[in-house]
Each structure stands twice: as structure tokens, then as C-alpha cells.
Amino acid sequence: MYQKFKGILGILFILFFINVNAQIQENPVKWKSSIEQGSGDTLHLKFSAVIKKGWHINSQFNKIQDGPLPTSFHFEKSDQYILAGRVMEPKPLNRIEKEFENQTLHYFENEVTFIQKIIPKVKDSIKIKATVTYMSCGSTMCLPPETEEINLKYLPKKNAENAHYVQPEKQANLWWIFLGGFLGGFLAILTPCVFSMIPLTVSYFTKNGGIKRAIIYAASIVAIYVTLGLTVTLTLGPDALNALASNGIVNFIFFLIFVVFAISFLGAFEITLPSSWLNKSDEMADKGGLIGIFFMAFTLALVSFSCTGPIIGNLLVEAAISGSIVGPAIGMFGFSFALSIPFLLFAAFPSMLKKLPKSGSWLGKVKVILGFLELALALKFLSTFDLVYGLGILKRELFIAIWIVIFTLFGFYMLGKLKFDEYENNSKVSISGFVSSILIFSFVVYLIPGLWGAPLKLASGFLPPSFYKEWNQNNTTSVSSNTENVTEKHSQPCPQNLNCYHDYEEGLAYAKKVNKPIILDFTGWSCVNCRKMEDNVWSDKEVWEKLNNNYVLISLYVDDTTVLPEKEQFISKTTGKKIKTIGNKWSNFQTEKFQTNSQPYYALMDTNGNMLSKPAAYEPDVKKYAAFLQKGIENF
């Protein structure tokens, strides 16, 4: 029986290559619409905006050039009524905007009601369809323009109670926030950082089984994500999660942890908690190993941040920017609750493994298999450390070469050619082990062309970027003559041999010069999904040509550790923290302008900074991403 488990676990390395992304945010403006009877046959359409404290919307007559957009109304043509004049508004507040050459801004705070008079042309019911387009701005940022649909119906009755119809106000549904977090948690299970930890959990609970401990383990996961994650973000700001997931030192620590795990699994030593912890917990009735359980849950939370951070990042950004705690807390509860389910199921019944024949030998073989997988995964964290600090010690070719060696040894182990005496004394090779070795050696053969520049899409996201290499060969995709946008300062390689800028202002200046739209690419050296997009989507011919010929690409690395000159450092208006590095600068820019700090994140803009379409995040569907780019081209 243990040979079957050996074969199954040997195939687990295939599941290293899945990742996800998500986003949630809150609108600071709520609209209510109604119809009231005016004098004679005239009807008054009232559109009331309830505006969150600290935010405002602009007057219809706001004329700031290249500034915040004015509020505007559009009514669908109808043969049931005619418009009597234009939309009226109360006297707005005014202030001088130094950022826009001392032009006057006209705006409204707290609450405002716009009125449009109409004259019915029919005696029966009237349907009004309209839209209001507005831009909401806070003290430090403006959200992209929003369009609110308005649908009203008027029935001409004498009863005043029936002469007033109110459109239901849209309210944030906490259940939807919970559901979004819950689904995000299930998706996070499929990420390499989380999935690879499930067998480790089984191994840990084999000698410490029990449903009670399993429930406490799952509850610890929930408690850690809700309390620790929210606390970190509220105290350090929305940049905290990205700083944790992309921080070079943190990733180097993760690398050491996984190497230690791997060496332990290979039989060098056993990982045990400090005896002082165990002695203290033994004093508490029925709680002998709870600290160890919590420690395992805490390790899972830390190690998986590089994969799960983008999913929960927007919930925490909402808390930091809007001050709303309930929404993010519920979202993170849903996320962590879903994330804990498989660990609860696997950890609840680990004692069943003891009933299997030769359970000790089987467990030893599982540890060896996990040792190979942990060792391979450890390189991802070391690569992030290398990329963030630009050390150049683990270029793409070396990374691939080490993986080739690891998986070759792994394949020999599955064939019984490489033995760890403590666990393996049987020279017989099972069918499952033989099939597993074929798959592993096939993967090794697949990796070999990567030494000479092959894309290796199956390993996309784990390998260093394709341009981070020692040996440069001619790219198979021809580069257009549009290369003057790569100045000497920004001549560092870009994904897929595309032309790109790494500074927003310089990229914007060039876009104005050549009159092309901009694609802002918020990325990171540690971003797994960013590498997947670059390797699997940007490499498509249609997408590549649109990026290279129709756009000015500005790639902004939010984890770039290069220190800004002293005169360029500043205090963030959003987080209150000092912006010291280039990565801090671009992360703060993304948070202020787009109210998110997850990567990848793509925004299409014209040369005046106006949005050309709704921004996109991780989108592995090539056709959908190409359509996204085409829409920006058409709207430019």
C-alpha cells in the first residue's frame, strides 16, 4: 500500500504551477433617485448623492483643464416626456487648486441633490432611464470615473403616496464580501505556497492526532489571518503585505526555513519545538501540544503570504484607505475559513495512517519525497531575494540547472536507485513509482531547453524572468523599429524584448511625444502571476504586437529596493509612512491612484492620465487580454 502512496505523492510536483489574484473595493458615494410632482404638469426628477466624509464630487460646471471630471447626466431618448431645461444644482463649494495652475474647483461634500424638470407627453405611466457619470475625490486621490444607472417609473395618481417613487439605494452587502473572501480562500488552496504545505500538516499530526487539535489548528489559521493581517495593515498601511511578500530578507528567511524542512525530511534530523514550550503546555490540561499547533498555523500564514497576499491585499487596502474595518474583517474571515478547510480535513484523521501496513516506513518515504519538493520550492524564495536586491547570484540558467539536478535525483529515488537507508530497504520498484519516475524525468527533459532560452511555460512564475539571464540570444519575435523610447537610463531588459520605461514621468513624456496610449504595468520581482502573464500572455504574437507597436509600456516594480535620493523621499498622504525606495514610490502611487496594491495590475491611460478602460489584473486568457488592449486603442 505504501508504494501506491509513494507514487501519488511523487506526482505532486506537477501542482506547483498554479496561482491566482483578486480584488475588492468600496465606493464612497451612494445615489438615491426619486420623482416628485412640480407645479402644473411638471415633474421633478431628483438625484441625491450621499458622500462619505472626507470625499467630494464635482459640479457639472467644473471646468478645470486636465483635472477632475465634472459630474454629468445623460437621459435616454423617449417619446413619453421632454426635458424642461438642463439639470439644476445648488451653489457648490469653491477652492483654488494650486496643482492645476490655480484654477477654481467647484465641488460638493456630504450630500447634494440635482434636479431635472420634465414635462410628460402621455397620460399613463412614464419610464425614465438615465445615467450619471461622476468622479469622487478624497484629500489625496481621485477614483476612476463611475457611471450610475438610473431607472425610474412614474404613475399619474392623485394619491400623493403613490406620486413619489424612490429608486432603492445600493448598499454594500457584507454577505457578498464574505463570499468573495471565501471563494478567494479556495482559490488560494491551489497556489504552490499553500498546497505544498498540506502534506507537511499530515506529517506533523501523525504523532499528535485528534479532532480537537485539528479544529484548533483550523481556528488558529482563521485567527492569525483576521487578527495579524488586519493589525499589520492598520498599523503599517496597505504597503505592509507587499512589503512582507516581496521583502528580500523575509524571502531569504523563507528560503532557509524550506531548506531546513527539506534536510529534516531527508532524514538528517527531526524538527521539534523547544522543550520549554512543551513543558509549559503539559501543565495545562488537555492542551499539551497546542502551542505547536498554533506555531504550525503561524508558519503556514507567513510562508503563504507571497501567494495569498494579492488575494486579501485589496480587503486590507480598503481598511487602510477608507477606515472601514468591518468589510475587510469579514472578507478575511471568509478567506481564512475556506483556507483552513482542507487542513482541518487532512489534520482531523492523521491517525488513520498508523493503521496502514508498515506505517513507519511509509512515513519515512513521504518525508523523502517532501524533502525533494521543499528543496525545489526553496529556490523560489532565494530567487526572489536575489531579484529584489539585484545580486545576480541566481540567474535563470543556474536556477534551471539546479532544478534539473534536484528532479533528476528525485527520479532516481522513485526508481529505487537513490536510497536513504533509514527509510528505504526494499529494492523492488512499484508500478506507481515507475510511472512517477517517467513523469519526473519527462519534466527534467522539458527543463533542459530552458538553459538556452526556451520559455518553459509549465514552470512560469517560479523561474526568474526570461530577461534575467547570463546568456543573451536573439529573440524569436522580431522587435519593431520603435526603439527610441528606450533611453540609456532605462535600457535594462524588459519582458519579451519589449520596449518599456521604469519611470512614470519619463514614460508619460514619451507617450505625449509620440501620441500613444500608456499601459501602466504594476509588477514586482517577487510576483508569481506577473511572470506568468509575461511568459504566457505577453509572448502571444497579437498581444506582443499591440504592446510593442500601439502602447508605451511603463513597468513599475513595487518591490524595487533602490533607495531614492534624499530630495525625492516624502511622506505618503495615504499611509503616513516615509517613502524611501523606488518600490515604495510606485506602490504608494498605485494605492493612491487605483486604490489597490495587488500585482499584476494593468491600467490603460491616455496622455492626460485619463482611464481608457477598466483596469485589469491577472488574466491568463490571451483572447480576453488582447481584447482589453484593443479596447484601450479604440478609446484613445
N, C-alpha and C positions, 0 to 999 in steps of 0.2 A: 504493500500500500504506500509506503513512504517513497518508493520510486516514482509513483504517479504524481505525488505532491512535488517531488523534485523537478519533474518535467514541467508541471504547470507553473511553478514559481520561476523556472528558468526562462519562461516566455514573457515574464512581467516587464522586462526591459523595453518591450515594444511600446508600452503605455507611457513612456517618458515624454511623449511628444504631443501633448495636448495642453492648451491654455485658453483663457477667457478674459473678458472685460465687461464692465457695466457702468451705469451712471444714473443718478437721481438728483434733482434739484427742485427748488421751491420758487414760485412766482410771488413777488412782494405786492402785486396789485390784483384785487378782486373786483369784478364788474357785476352790477345789477342793472337790469333794464326793465322799464315799465311804460305803460300808456296811460295818459290822463286826458280827460275832456277839457278842452280850452273853451274860449268864447265862440258862440255860434257853432259852425260845423268843424272848427279847427280842433285837431288832436295834437297833444304834446308827447313826443317820444323822449323819454328821459333816460340818459345813460350815466349811471353813477359809478365812480371808481373809488373804492376804499383802498387807501395806500398805506402800506406798512411804515411805521415810524422810522425816520432816517432815509426814506426814499422819496422820490418825486417823479411825476410825469410832466411832459412839456405841453405848452399851449399849442393850439392849432396855428398860431401866428408866430411861432418861434422861427426866426429867420437866420440863426447863426450859420454862417457858411462853414461847411465841412465839420459841423458839430452835431450834437444830439438831434435826432429827427423829431419833427413836430408830430403831435397826435393828429390823426386823420380818420375821417369816416367815409365809407362808401356804401351807397344804397343800391340794391339790385333793382333794375328797371321793372316797373309794374304798371298795369292799366287799372289798378284799383285805387290809386291815390297819386297826388302830385306833391312835390316838396314846396313848402312855402318859405323861401329864403334859405339861408345856409345854417349850419349848426351854430347855436349860440353857446357862449361860455361865460362864466363870471370873470371879474377882473383878476388876472393872475399876479403872482409874486414876481418880483424882478430882482436881478442881481447882475453885476458886471463879471464876466468871465475873462480873467487875465490869460487863461490858456488859449483863448480864441480871440486874441488881439483886442481885448477889452470890449467885445460885443456884448449886448444885453441878452440875458437868458430870461424867457418868460415861462413860468412853471407853476405847478400846483402840488401841495402837500396835503397829507391826512385824508381829505375827501373832496371830490369835486363832481358836479353834475353838469352834463352837457344836454342841451335841449334842441330838438329839431321839430319844427312845426310842419304838419302835413294836412292836406285837405282831401277827404275821401271823395272818390268819384262813383262809388257804389253804395247801396243802402244795406247790403248784407255784410258778412264778416270780411275783415281785411287781414292779410298776412304780410308782415314786413320782414324782409331778410336784409341784413346789413352786416358790415364788419367794421371794427375799429382797430386801427394799427397804431401802436404806441411803443415808446421806449421808456423803460423805467431805469432811473439812475439813483445811485446812492452817493455817499460822500466821497467814495474813492473809485467807483466804477459804474459803468452802464451795461445793462444786459442787452443782448441782441434784441432787435425789434420783435414784438409779439403781435399776432392778429387774433382778435377775439370775435367769434361768430355770434351774431345776434338774431334770434328768431322770436318774433312776437306775433300775437294774434289778438284782434280786437273784434268784439261782438257788440253791435249797437243796441244796448238795452238801457232802459230808463233807470234801472236799479243801479245806484252808484257802486254797490258792492261788486257788480259784475262789469263795471266800466273800467276797472283797474286790473291790469294783468301784469304780473311780475315774472320775469324770467328767473328760474331758480339759480341761486348763487353757487358757483363751483367751489367746493370745499376739498381740502386735502383729505384723502381717505387713508387713514392710518393702516387699514387692512391691506390696501394695495402696497403701501410701503413695506409692511411685514412680508407680503407675498413676494415682492421684488427681492428682498433680502434672503428669503427662504429659497427661492429659485437660484439666486446667486451662490448660496451655500452649496447646493447640489452641484452646480457647475464647477465650483472650486474643488470639489472632491476629485474631479477628473484632471486636475493640474498635477504636474510631476512632484511638486513640493509636498502636496498632501497625500496623493495616492501611494507614494513610496513609503510613507510613514505608517500605513495601515498594517503591513506585516510586522513592522517593528513593535507595534502595540500588542499584537498577538503574542509575540515572543516575550514581551515584558510581563504579560498577565498569565503566562503559562504556570508560573510558580506562585502566583498571587491571585488566583481566580476568585470568582464570586460576583453575583449580580449586583450586590451592594456597591462593591468597588467600581464596577463598570458604570453604574449610574453616577457615582461621584466623579468619575473620570469625565463623563459627558457633561455633567453640570459644571465642572471646572473649566472645560472649553468655553461654555457659554459665558460663565462669569468673567473669564480672562478677556474675551473679546469685547464684552459690553463695558466692563469697568476700566480695564487697562487701555484699550483702544480709545475710548471716549476721553479718558483722563489725559492721555498723551496729546490728543489733538486739541483739547480745550486749553491745555497749559502751554503747548508749544506751537499751536497753529496748524493749518492744513498742510504745511510742508513736512510735518513730522513723519507721516507714514512713508512718503517718498524718501525722506532722509534715512529712515530705518532700512527700507528695502534696497536702497541704492548706495548707502554709505559703504565706502571701501573697507574700513576697519571692521564693520559689522559683518560684511560678507566674508572677510578673511577669518573671522571667528567661526562663522558657519562652516567654512572650509575645514578648519581644524576639528570642529565637532564631528563632521561627517567622516573625516579620516580616522578619528578615534573610534567612532562607531564601526567603521569598516575593519580596522585592525582587531577590534574586540570580536566581531563576528567571525573573523578568520581564525580565531582561537588563541590569540596572544594573551588575552586576559579577560576577566569578567568586569563589566561596569556595575558598580554598586554605589548606592547612596552613602553619604557619610554615616558612620556608626552612631554619631551623636544624634542625628536626626531619627534613626531607627529606635534608639534607646528612649528618646523623649516621647516618640509616638507610642511605644509599647506601654507607657504609663497610662495611656488613655484607652479606656475600654472600647473594644471593637473598632479601634482606629489605628491599628498597628502600622499600616503602610500608606496612609492617606497622603502624607507629605510627598512620598514618592509618586503617588498617582497625580497629585497636583503638579509636581515637577515635570512629569511626562507631558501633561496637558500644556504647561507653560512652554516647554521646548517645542511642541508642535506649533503653538501660536507664533513663536519667534521665527522658527525656520520657514514656515509657510507664508510669512509676510511678503516675500518677494513675488509670490504668485497670487495671493489673496488680496494684497494691498490695493491694486487697481479696482477690484470689485467693491470693496467697502470704502474706498477713498472718497467717493462723492458724498456718501452719507456723513462722513466726518467733516468734509468741507462745508456742507450745509450747516453743521453745528457751529463751526468756527466763524463763518461769514454772517449768517442770519441770526445767530444766537439761539436758534431753536434746538432744544435738547431732546424733546420727545420723539420727533421724527427719526433722527439718526439712531437714537437708543433702540427704538422698535425695529428699525431696519437691521441693526447689528444683532439684535436678539434673534430675528428670523434667520439671518445668515449663519450665526454660530449654532443655532439649534439644528439646522439642516446639516451643517458640517459635522456635528457630533454624532449624528445617527449611525453612520457606518462604524464608527469607533465603538459606539455602545453595543452594536450587534456583534462585532468581532471580539470585543473585550468581555462580553457577558458570558460567553461559553468557551473560554480557552481551555478549561479543564477537560473538555472532550478530547483534546489532542492526546491526553495522557492514556486514554483507553485504546489508542491505536497501537498495533504491534511495534515493538522496538521504538517507542516514542522518543527516547533519549537520542538514539542515532538519527532519527528523522529530524529532530530539532537542531542537531548539530549541522546537518546538511543544509537546512533552511538558513542557518546563520551564515554559512559559507556563501550561499547564493546571494544573501542580502549584503554580505561584505563586498562582493564584486559590484553590485548595483550602487551601494553607498559610495564606493570609491569612484565610480564613474560620475555620479552626481556631484561629488565634492568638487570636481574640476569646474563645474558651472560657477560656483561661488568664487573660486580662485580666479576664474576668468573675469568675473565682474570686478573683483578687487584690482586686477591688472588693467582693465579698461578704464575704470573710473580715475585711476591715478596715472594712466598713460605710461606704465612702466615698460611695456613691450617685452615682458618675460614669457608670455603665453600667447604667441601669435596663433592664427588659425591652423597652420600646418602642424605645429607642435601639439596643440590640443587634439587634433585628429589622430596624430601618431600615437599619443598616449592612450586614447580610446581604442585604437586598433590593438594595442598590446593588451589592454585590460580585457577586452571582449574575446581576444584570441585565447588568453589564459582561461577565461570563463568557459569557452567552448571546449577546451581540453579537459577542464574539470567535469563538464557534463558527460564527456566520453570516458571518464574514469582514468585519464592519463595523468592528471594532476591530482594528487591526493593530500589531504590533511589528516594525518594518522589518527588524530584524536576523534575524528568523526567518520572517516571512510576506510573501511577494511574490506569491503566487498568489491571484487574486480569486475563483477558482472555489470553490463550496461543494459539498462532497460530500454524498451522501445520509445517511451516518452523522453528519456534522456537523450537518445539518439536523434529523435526528431528535433528536440530543443537545440542540440548542438548544430544541426543543419541550419536552423533559423539564425543562430548566433553567428556562425561562420558566414552565412549569406550577408548578414549585416556588416561583418568585417570587410568582406569583398566590396560591399556598397560604399564603405567609407574610403577605401583606397584612392579612387579618383579624386577625392576631395583634396588630397595632397597637391594636386596640380590644378586646383581651381574649380572643380565640379561643384554645383550648388548644394547638393545633399539636402534636399527639401525635407526628408524624413527627420533629420536632426536639426532643422531650422529652429532657432530660438535658443538652443543650447550651445551651439558653436559660436565662436566670436564672429563679428560681422565679416562679410565676404571681402571687404576692403582692408581689414585689419590682418595683414599677412606679410610675410617676408619676401615672397616671390611674386612679382607682378607679371602677368601675361596679358596679351591682347584680349579684351573682352569680345565675346562673340556678337554682341549687339553693337552695331555701329553708332558712334557718337556723332551728333549733328555738329554743324559748324557754329552753333550757338554757344560758344565757349568764352566769350568776352566777359561774361558775368562772374567768372571765377578769377578773382584778383589774387595777387601773390599772398596776401594775408589769409585768404580763405581757400587756398589751393589744396587743403588737406582732402584726402579722398572722401567721396560721398557714395552712398549705396548705389549699386548697379551702374557705376561710372556716370551717374547723373551729375549735372552741374548744380551746385547748391551754395547757399550762403549759410553762415552760422551766426550772423548778427542781424537782428530785425531791421534796424535803421538802414544799414547798408543794402540789405536786400530790397527794402521798400524804395530806396532811392533808385536802384537799378530798375525796378519794376516801372517806376514813373518814367524813366528814361526810354525804355523800350515799349511802354504802354501794354504791359501784360498783367494778367491777374496773378495773385500770390497764393501759394499754398503753404500755410504755416504747419510745419511738422514738429509737434511737441513729442520728443523722443527721449531716450535715455540709454546709456551704455548697459544698464542692468535690466532693460525692458525685454522680456522674452517675446511678447507679442509684436514688438517693434521689429525684431529680427525676422519674425515670421512674415510680416507684411512686406518687408524689403525683399526677402528671398523668394516668397511665393506669389506675391501680388504685383509688386513693382517690376518684377522680372518679365511679366507678360508684355508682349510687343505693343499692344494697343495702349495699355496703361503707361508703359515706359515712354512711348512717343508723346503722349499728352503731357506727361510731367516734364519731359525734356524740351519740347517744342512750344507748348502753349502756356506754360506756367513759369514763374520764378519760384523755385523751391527754396524755402528757408527752414533749415533743420535746426531746432533749438534743443540742446541737450540739458535737461533739467538736473542732471547729476554731475555736470562738469565741475570739477573741484578747483579749477583755475581761480586764483584769488583776484578779485577786481582791484584796480588801482584805488588807493585811498580816497581820491576825489570822486570816484564813481560809486562808492559804497553809500548806502542810505538805509533809512528805517522804513520798513513796509507799513503802508497805511492800513493794510488788511490784517496782518498778524502782529504788528508792533515789534517784530524782530529785525535785527540788523541784517541787511543783505550784503554778504561778504564775497560770495563767489559767483561765477558766471551761471552755474546751475541754479543757485538761489534766485538770481535775477530773472531767469526765464521761467522758473516755477512760479514765482510771485506774479510775473506778467500773465501767465496762463490763468492763475487763480483770479486775478483782478478782472481780466477781460472776459473770461469764459466761465467763471465760477466752477471750475473743476481742476484737479491736478493729477488726473489719471493719464497714462500713456499706453498706447499711442493715441494721439488726438490730432485730427486734421481739420483745419479751418481754411475755407476759400474766401479770399477778400479782394476787393478792388484796390486801386492805388490810393484811395482816400480812407481806407480802413473799414469800409462797409462790407457786411457779410454778403456773399453771393449765393449761399445756400446754407442749410442746416449743417453744422459741423458733424464729422464722422469720427468714430472710434475704431476699434478693431473690427475689420470687415474682410474675412477671408475669401468671400465670393468675388472673384475677379470681375464678373459682369456688373455686379452692383457697384463696385468701386469705380469701374470705368464710367458708369452712368453718373455717379456722383461727380466725377471730374468733368464730364461733358456738360452737366447742368451748370456748373460754375462758368464754363466757357461761354455758354449761351446767355447767361445772365450778366456777363461782363459788358 
